[in-house]
Amino acid sequence: MVSLNKTNNERIETVKTLLGYAPIQATDVLLDIGMGSGEISAALANRSSYVVGTGLNFASYAVRAADLQPRRILPIESICEQLPFAKGTFDGVVLSHILEHTPNVGVALSEVRRVLRVNGLLCVLVPPGEPVVAGGHISVGWNIGQLMYVLALNGFDTRRGNFVKYGYNVCAFVRKEERPLPALRHDFGDVRALANDGWWPVPLENADSGREAFNGDLSALNWPWTEIFKGSDSKSSGRGPVGRLLRFIVPRPLKPKLAVVFQRLAGALLVDLNLKESDTINPKRLGS
């Protein structure tokens, strides 16, 4: 059986891989919301001027300020819906697997936007939508399209954003947007209104001109670093639909060896198929 610690460590490594592509500057002051035990904050501190990390009950993670401050990391206990910082404090904010735990995503993103400077960077990662119910995951059902839609509605520049699904992550890099949204009904017509106002990275084009919905279950959108897919391995691809199916059908005594072999083969095949499938990796249009 794979331990929870191993699974969590693998997730943290894929998060750090993705954040390695984020346009972080050496002079940036960053906020890592929900820093946990600080592994991601430490990686961010190596690329920036300073990192403030927030979370709940640091004692449960054995986080000690005295250990982190020499590494330019300042831990502060707070919740993401009520951040104890002034407007425009940070050059960038990282939300790694936090929104799914948040009862009110709009309030959390409003706080993030408030503490970001003009044109500040938001790096957000959430788990892909799954049929299972997991403790603490109350804001779910994420894919690239859904995350992009939510970020647009909450004041972030999705037209120039970068989006990817990798491992157990749906990831977005977006900037704080200053222009107002178009008039919306919070109903049918809003996706088209946002498209007409230039909020999506690519045009919305459906064969049926009256249909506004689009397939949001993409592998990447406006993501220039497609080499990340060539580097996928069994750890990340094994979380996809084929990997989950193989884990289910392989007899228990054979799982330790055969499951790994099958998942690596499936991962390699899926990578090749994805790289040839323009409808899922950086499509030129949104449609259904």
Buried (B, 14 or more C-beta within 10 A) or exposed (E): EEEEEEEEEBBBBBBBBBBEBBEBEEEBBBBBBBBBBBBBBBBBBEBBEBBBBBBEEBEEBEBEEEEBEEEBBBBBEBBBBEBEBEEEBBBBBBBBBBBBBBEEBEBBBEBBBBBBBEEBBBBBBBBBEBEEEEEEBEBBBBBBBBBBBBBBBBBBBBBEBBBBBBBBBBBBBBBBBEEEBBEEEEEEEBBBBBBEBEBBBBEBEBEEEEEBBBBBEBBBBBBEEBEBBEEBEBBBBBBBEBBEEBBEEBEEEEBEEEBBEBBBBBBBEBBEEBBEEEEBBBBEEBBE
